[in-house]
Amino acid sequence: MTRYDLLVKGGLLVVPYHGEVRADLAVSGGRIAAIGDDLPTAGAAEVIDARDRLVLPGAVDAHYHLGIYRDLGLDAAEETRSSLVGGVTSVLSYFRTGQHYLNRTGSYREIFPEVLGAVQGRAYTDYGFHLAPMTVGQIAEIPSLVADHGVTSFKYYMFYKGFDLAANSRDARSFTMGDEYDLGHLYLILEQLARTQRDHPELRLSLSLHCEQAELMRVFIERVRASGAPQNLRAYSDGRPPLTEQVAIGEAATLAAHAGARVNLLHLSSADALESALTARRHHGTDMQFEVTLHHLCLDHETLDARGGLGGKVNPPIRTARDAERLWEGVRDGSVDWVASDHACCMEEEKGDELWPARPGFGGSALLYPVLLSEGFHRRGIPLTRIAELASARPARAYNLWGRKGSLTVGYDADFTVVDPQLEQEVRAELLLSGQDHCPFEGVRVRGWPVTTVVGGRIAYRLGDGGPEVADEPTGRYLRRD
């Protein structure tokens, strides 16, 4: 009789908040069933030899954009497949109405089931959604989205009151297809979240914020475009400088504290933004959590501009190497709560050769654990437990997945990745198994790669001698976070 569906032998288990332990890990019925010394292989349906390997909890990539530029079902299949390469087993994707995604507006009561239907049966990882209330009517739907769909996190894009996604048009109303999208709209969302939170004390309901101030962007973008300077990634950063982040953080933090709502400050991109966020959190004393991305930690516009092209255009922009090092300090000292990819599959032809029309964003989920291990653990000595907390435990706790996701604990979902900590590879687009045909990290050598990724107790990905291998059928499930 089969005792275990899967048995992982001899790995170094990295357990968030606890430490590292050399032990076996057994899986039954999609959950972690046992952890112990020398668990018997007899009766195990499948055995993974994890000697000289790390076993880390599956990463929870909490910042993702399924279907932003492509068919939603296709994106779900190809991009969650790519996530497996990086040891990611759950993704939380942003969705909104307006241009891009489904290119329409309306009630989430009608639109969100369509979104779920498009992704169902296509995803290789488990998946959930953060939703953006773009209209007053959608703000009123927040209580039903929590109760009926287990959606517990929402989003507001602060620069949309003055620009489209690429910052190429100031016709924001036709872009959002919504109502007046200003600080008043933000405050209405925060009030509704605070009211709904009182009905769900067991949950953390939160609003995630893209913090860039539109009126200041207008001034700086006009200056940059008229300057005669090369219109490259440095120009994009100059047109959306850290000052725009600082001011937006102050505005958002003040309103959130007054409304009594919990917020997450997304993709802090600069030293100044991180300092402003820390100051706001100390001043207001509210539940305010901070995210940084792989690209803001590891890329700089000087290096990318020397290489040429606009593949690294993203919002907020790539900054300087000095900014990246300050963000790493925040990662090390605990100021930063989690690291995410902000994955948005964007083909090279959509970047083009003109800065302002170029679409922003790119994929990166396949590099989540590899970059954190290479740049964080190997290069900067950040402990493995902290790496696991940044990639898995902290986002799981922030977004109501703790207890199922985020740790290697008996009873948790059997989501984990087995990593060869010494395996070094050069980043190439084809290695990442994404639909995207380029990568801003191209050519970077990274040390520490997942060799097996397990989702819900099933092996979904292996890095074999012949290259990456993915399971024939996607088995990802929708994550109700209630």
C-alpha positions in Angstrom: 0.0 0.0 0.0 1.3 3.5 -0.9 2.0 5.5 2.2 3.2 8.7 0.6 2.6 10.1 -2.9 6.0 11.8 -2.9 9.1 11.6 -0.7 11.9 14.2 -0.7 15.1 12.6 0.8 18.0 14.3 2.4 17.4 17.9 1.6 18.2 21.0 3.6 14.7 22.3 4.5 14.5 26.1 4.8 11.7 26.9 7.1 10.7 30.6 7.4 11.0 32.1 10.9 12.6 28.9 12.2 15.8 28.0 10.4 17.3 25.2 8.3 17.0 21.5 9.1 18.4 18.5 7.3 15.4 16.2 7.0 13.1 14.2 4.7 9.7 15.6 3.6 6.7 13.5 2.7 3.6 14.4 0.7 0.2 12.8 0.8 -3.1 14.1 -0.8 -1.5 17.3 -1.9 -0.3 18.3 1.5 2.9 18.0 3.5 2.3 14.8 5.5 5.5 14.3 7.5 8.9 15.8 8.2 11.5 13.7 9.8 14.8 11.8 9.8 15.2 8.9 7.5 11.5 8.5 6.5 11.1 5.1 4.8 11.2 5.0 1.0 9.2 1.8 0.9 5.6 2.6 -0.1 6.5 6.0 -1.5 5.0 6.4 -5.0 7.9 8.7 -6.1 11.2 9.7 -4.5 13.2 12.9 -5.0 16.9 12.7 -4.1 17.6 16.1 -2.5 21.1 15.5 -1.1 23.2 18.6 -1.6 20.1 20.5 -2.4 17.9 23.1 -0.7 14.2 22.6 -0.2 12.4 26.0 -0.1 8.7 26.7 0.3 7.1 27.5 -3.1 7.4 31.2 -3.9 4.3 33.3 -3.8 4.8 35.8 -6.6 2.4 38.5 -5.3 2.8 41.0 -8.2 1.8 39.6 -11.6 -0.1 40.7 -14.7 -1.8 37.9 -16.5 -3.4 39.0 -19.8 -2.3 42.6 -19.8 -1.1 42.5 -23.4 -2.1 39.1 -24.6 -5.0 36.7 -24.5 -5.7 35.9 -20.9 -5.9 32.1 -21.3 -2.7 32.0 -23.3 -0.8 34.2 -20.8 -2.0 32.0 -18.0 -0.6 28.9 -19.6 2.7 30.2 -20.8 3.6 32.6 -18.0 2.7 30.4 -15.0 4.7 27.7 -16.8 7.6 30.2 -16.7 7.0 30.8 -13.0 7.8 27.2 -12.2 11.4 27.7 -13.4 11.8 30.3 -10.6 10.4 28.0 -7.9 7.1 29.9 -7.9 4.0 27.8 -7.0 1.4 30.6 -6.5 0.9 33.9 -8.3 -1.4 36.8 -7.4 -2.2 38.7 -10.5 -3.6 42.2 -10.8 -6.6 42.9 -13.0 -8.5 46.0 -13.8 -11.1 47.2 -16.4 -10.2 49.8 -19.0 -7.6 49.6 -21.8 -5.4 46.5 -22.0 -6.6 43.3 -20.3 -10.2 42.9 -21.7 -10.4 46.5 -23.0 -13.8 47.3 -21.5 -15.5 48.4 -18.3 -18.4 47.3 -16.4 -19.4 45.4 -13.2 -17.0 42.9 -11.7 -20.1 40.8 -11.0 -20.1 40.2 -14.7 -16.5 40.5 -15.7 -14.6 38.6 -12.9 -16.3 35.3 -13.6 -15.2 35.7 -17.2 -11.6 36.2 -16.0 -11.8 33.1 -13.8 -13.2 31.1 -16.7 -10.4 32.2 -19.0 -7.7 31.0 -16.6 -9.3 27.9 -15.3 -7.5 24.8 -16.4 -4.7 26.8 -18.0 -2.4 27.7 -15.0 0.5 25.6 -13.9 0.7 27.4 -10.5 -2.1 28.2 -8.1 -3.4 31.7 -8.7 -5.5 34.5 -7.3 -6.3 38.1 -8.2 -6.1 41.6 -6.8 -8.8 43.8 -8.4 -8.7 47.5 -9.1 -11.9 49.5 -8.6 -11.9 51.9 -11.5 -15.4 53.2 -11.1 -17.6 54.2 -8.1 -19.8 51.2 -8.9 -16.9 48.8 -8.6 -16.0 50.3 -5.2 -19.5 49.4 -4.0 -18.7 45.8 -5.1 -15.8 45.3 -2.7 -17.9 43.6 0.0 -19.3 41.1 -2.5 -15.9 40.4 -4.0 -14.6 39.5 -0.6 -17.6 37.4 0.4 -18.4 35.7 -3.0 -14.9 35.3 -4.5 -12.4 35.5 -1.6 -10.7 38.5 -3.1 -9.1 40.3 -0.2 -6.7 42.8 -1.9 -7.3 45.6 -4.3 -5.3 48.2 -6.2 -5.1 51.9 -7.0 -2.7 53.4 -9.7 -1.9 56.9 -8.6 -0.6 58.2 -11.9 -3.7 57.1 -13.9 -5.4 60.3 -13.1 -3.1 62.0 -15.6 -1.5 59.5 -17.9 -2.0 56.2 -19.7 0.1 53.2 -18.9 3.0 54.1 -21.2 2.9 57.8 -20.1 2.4 58.6 -23.8 -1.1 60.1 -23.5 -2.7 62.4 -21.0 -6.2 61.3 -22.0 -6.6 59.4 -18.8 -10.4 59.2 -18.8 -10.5 57.2 -22.1 -7.7 55.0 -20.8 -9.3 54.1 -17.5 -12.9 54.0 -19.0 -13.9 55.0 -15.5 -15.1 57.9 -13.3 -13.0 60.7 -11.9 -9.8 58.9 -11.0 -8.3 61.2 -8.4 -7.5 61.3 -4.7 -11.2 61.5 -4.0 -11.6 58.1 -5.7 -8.7 56.7 -3.7 -10.3 57.9 -0.5 -13.6 56.3 -1.4 -11.8 52.9 -1.9 -10.0 53.3 1.4 -13.3 54.1 3.3 -15.0 51.1 1.7 -12.1 48.8 2.6 -12.1 50.0 6.2 -15.9 49.4 6.5 -15.6 45.9 4.9 -12.6 45.1 7.2 -14.9 45.5 10.2 -17.1 42.7 8.9 -14.1 40.4 8.4 -11.8 40.8 11.4 -10.1 37.4 10.6 -8.8 38.7 7.2 -6.3 41.3 6.2 -8.1 43.4 3.6 -5.6 45.8 1.9 -5.2 48.2 -1.0 -2.0 48.0 -3.0 -0.7 51.3 -4.4 1.4 52.3 -7.4 2.8 55.5 -6.1 3.8 58.1 -8.7 2.4 61.6 -8.6 0.8 62.6 -12.0 1.0 66.3 -11.8 4.8 66.2 -11.2 5.2 63.6 -13.9 3.7 66.0 -16.3 6.3 68.7 -15.5 9.3 66.4 -15.7 8.1 64.4 -18.8 7.6 67.7 -20.7 11.1 68.8 -19.7 12.7 65.5 -20.8 10.9 65.3 -24.1 11.9 68.9 -24.9 15.5 68.6 -23.7 17.1 67.1 -26.8 18.7 64.4 -24.6 18.6 60.8 -25.8 15.2 59.4 -25.2 16.4 56.2 -23.4 15.8 54.5 -20.1 17.7 57.2 -18.2 15.3 59.8 -19.8 12.4 57.6 -18.7 13.7 57.7 -15.1 14.3 61.5 -15.3 10.7 61.9 -16.5 9.3 60.0 -13.6 11.9 60.7 -10.9 11.9 59.5 -7.3 10.3 62.7 -6.2 7.1 61.6 -7.8 7.2 58.5 -5.7 7.9 60.4 -2.5 5.0 62.8 -2.9 2.6 60.0 -3.9 3.6 57.9 -0.9 2.9 60.9 1.4 -0.5 61.4 -0.1 -1.5 57.8 0.1 -0.2 57.2 3.6 -2.0 60.2 4.9 -5.3 59.2 3.4 -4.9 55.5 4.5 -4.2 56.5 8.1 -7.3 58.8 8.2 -9.5 56.1 6.7 -8.0 53.4 8.9 -7.2 51.1 5.9 -4.3 48.7 5.4 -2.1 49.4 2.4 0.8 47.9 0.5 3.3 50.2 -1.3 4.3 48.3 -4.4 7.6 48.2 -6.3 9.5 50.8 -4.4 12.1 51.7 -6.9 14.5 54.1 -5.3 16.4 55.0 -2.1 14.3 58.1 -1.7 11.0 56.1 -2.1 12.1 53.6 0.6 13.1 56.4 3.0 9.7 58.1 2.4 7.9 54.9 3.0 9.7 54.2 6.2 9.0 57.7 7.4 5.3 57.4 6.6 5.1 54.1 8.5 6.8 55.5 11.6 4.7 58.6 11.5 1.3 57.1 11.0 1.8 53.8 12.8 -0.5 52.0 10.4 -0.4 48.6 8.8 1.7 49.5 5.8 3.8 46.9 4.0 6.5 47.4 1.4 7.4 45.5 -1.8 10.4 45.7 -4.1 10.9 43.9 -7.4 13.8 41.9 -8.8 14.5 44.4 -11.5 14.7 47.4 -9.2 17.1 45.3 -7.0 19.4 44.2 -9.8 19.2 46.4 -12.9 20.2 50.0 -13.5 19.5 52.3 -16.5 23.1 53.1 -17.2 23.9 49.4 -17.9 20.8 48.8 -19.9 21.2 52.0 -22.0 24.8 50.9 -22.8 23.3 47.6 -24.1 20.7 49.5 -26.1 17.0 49.0 -26.7 13.9 49.7 -24.6 13.3 46.2 -23.2 13.8 47.5 -19.7 11.0 50.1 -19.8 8.8 49.5 -16.8 6.8 51.5 -14.2 8.2 52.9 -12.0 11.4 53.2 -14.1 14.7 51.4 -13.5 16.9 53.6 -11.4 20.6 53.8 -10.6 23.0 51.2 -9.1 23.0 53.3 -5.9 19.2 53.0 -5.6 19.5 49.2 -6.1 22.0 48.9 -3.2 19.8 50.9 -0.9 16.9 48.6 -1.7 19.1 45.6 -0.9 19.8 47.1 2.5 16.1 47.2 3.1 15.8 43.6 2.1 18.6 42.6 4.5 17.4 44.6 7.5 13.7 43.8 7.3 12.4 47.1 6.1 11.2 45.5 2.9 8.4 42.9 3.4 8.6 40.9 0.2 10.1 40.7 -3.2 8.0 40.1 -6.3 8.5 40.0 -10.1 5.8 42.4 -11.5 5.7 39.9 -14.3 4.0 41.2 -17.4 4.7 39.4 -20.7 5.6 42.1 -23.3 7.0 41.1 -26.6 10.0 43.0 -28.1 8.0 44.3 -31.0 5.7 46.1 -28.4 8.7 47.9 -27.1 9.7 49.3 -30.5 12.4 51.9 -30.8 10.6 55.0 -29.5 10.6 55.5 -25.8 7.2 57.1 -25.0 4.9 54.8 -27.1 6.9 51.7 -25.9 4.8 49.4 -23.7 6.1 49.1 -20.1 6.8 45.8 -18.3 8.5 42.5 -18.9 8.5 39.0 -17.4 10.7 38.0 -14.4 8.9 35.4 -12.4 11.2 32.6 -13.6 14.1 34.4 -11.8 12.5 35.0 -8.4 14.4 32.4 -6.4 17.5 32.3 -8.7 18.1 36.1 -8.3 17.4 36.1 -4.6 19.8 33.2 -4.0 22.5 34.5 -6.3 22.4 38.2 -5.4 21.0 37.9 -1.9 22.4 34.7 -0.4 25.6 34.1 -2.3 26.7 37.7 -2.9 25.4 39.5 0.1 25.1 36.8 2.7 21.4 37.2 3.4 20.3 34.1 5.3 18.3 31.4 3.5 15.4 31.8 6.0 15.1 35.5 5.1 15.2 34.6 1.4 12.3 32.2 2.0 10.4 34.8 4.0 10.8 37.4 1.3 9.7 35.1 -1.6 7.1 33.0 0.2 6.1 33.5 3.8 5.7 37.3 3.9 3.5 37.6 0.8 1.5 34.6 2.0 0.8 36.3 5.3 0.0 39.7 3.8 -2.5 38.3 1.3 -4.4 35.7 3.5 -2.6 32.6 2.3 -0.8 31.8 5.5 -1.8 28.4 6.9 -1.8 26.9 3.4 1.1 28.6 1.6 4.4 30.1 2.6 6.2 27.4 4.7 7.3 23.8 4.9 4.9 22.7 7.7 2.9 19.6 8.1 -0.7 20.3 6.9 0.4 23.0 4.5 -0.1 22.6 0.7 2.8 20.6 -0.7 4.2 23.6 -2.7 8.0 23.7 -2.7 11.1 23.8 -4.9 14.3 21.8 -4.7 17.3 24.0 -5.5 20.8 23.3 -6.5 22.5 26.1 -4.7 25.8 25.8 -6.7 24.2 25.5 -10.2 25.3 28.5 -12.3 23.5 29.4 -15.5 23.5 32.3 -17.9 20.1 33.9 -18.3 18.6 33.4 -21.7 15.1 34.0 -22.8 14.6 30.4 -23.9 15.7 29.1 -20.5 12.8 30.9 -18.8 9.9 29.1 -20.7 8.0 32.3 -21.1 6.1 33.4 -24.2 8.2 36.6 -24.1 11.0 36.7 -26.7 13.5 38.9 -24.7 14.7 39.5 -21.2 16.4 42.5 -19.6 18.4 40.1 -17.5 19.8 38.4 -20.7 23.5 37.4 -20.3 23.6 37.7 -16.5 25.2 34.7 -14.7 23.1 33.5 -11.8 24.1 31.0 -9.2 21.4 28.8 -7.5 18.6 27.3 -9.6 15.5 25.3 -8.9 15.8 21.8 -10.3 12.4 20.6 -9.3 9.2 22.5 -8.5 6.2 20.8 -6.9 2.7 22.2 -6.9 0.0 20.6 -4.8 2.2 17.5 -4.3 2.7 17.0 -8.0 6.0 17.5 -9.8 5.3 20.3 -12.2 8.8 21.1 -13.4 12.2 19.5 -13.6 15.5 20.8 -14.9 16.9 17.7 -16.5 20.1 16.9 -18.5 18.2 17.7 -21.7 16.9 21.0 -20.4 13.7 22.1 -18.6 10.7 19.7 -18.5 7.2 20.7 -17.6 4.2 18.5 -16.6 1.9 17.6 -19.5 -1.2 19.1 -17.8 -1.6 22.3 -15.8 -3.2 21.7 -12.4 -3.2 25.1 -10.8 -6.2 26.0 -8.7 -7.9 29.3 -7.9 -7.1 30.7 -4.5 -10.0 32.0 -2.5 -8.3 33.9 0.2 -11.0 33.7 2.9 
